[in-house]
Amino acid sequence: MPLRSESTMRTMQEALEEAEKYASGSEAYWRRGILAAQLEEGRRRMEQAVAEEAERARAAAEAAERARAAAAAAAAAAVTEEQALQARIRKEEEYREEQRKRAEANAMKRKEKAERKKAEKAAAEAAAAEEAEVAAAVEAVAKAEAASSRLRMEQELSQMAQERAALALRMQEMQAQLGVVTEAASAVEDETLCLVCMDERKQHVMVPCMHVCVCEACAMRLLEAQTPLCPVCRTPVEKTSRVFI
């Protein structure tokens, strides 16, 4: 779009040319001078207007450049802020993922620890049960061995008592066969001695056979046997009672 100063200048130039075409003499010279001055003034104003317009255009361009730069800076700042936000989001997601993995690892460790404790407890219970079974078996074997040993000892004691009683009876029979005559006091004393130990006097009677044949100590040992038998008749003895002879 042409400037107003340029249009004015063309109009003045055309008027000057028209005046030169029809004017003559001093009047034409005078008019040509006036028109030239007006043309020069118009040119100066036109140049000033062009300069002002150029200044305004430059200022507008600078403002536009500044606006563009500001927009670019704002866009860059927005991009930077977006990148920072994305970085924070990624960091937060990574932190949450790490926390989740750590929580899963801790839960797995706790589960493994609980399972290990459970297995250890089961193993300890199994070992305790096995030890109890072994102890019970050992105790049963010990009791069986003790019972067997006691029975064997009782049988041996009973057999010894029987053998001793039989030996005493045989000695009495042999003495009777040989015609050994003893004094009455000796005979009475021998008859009152215990048939088992032959040391102490007879003090206890066997029930129910009622044989008076053992002392107190031998009666107690006899009753401790699993199957107590009378040394004389081999009848099972239920109990013994003390008698005074």
Helices and strands as residue ranges (DSSP letters): H 4-22, H 25-178, H 184-191, E 204-207, E 212-214, H 216-223, E 239-242
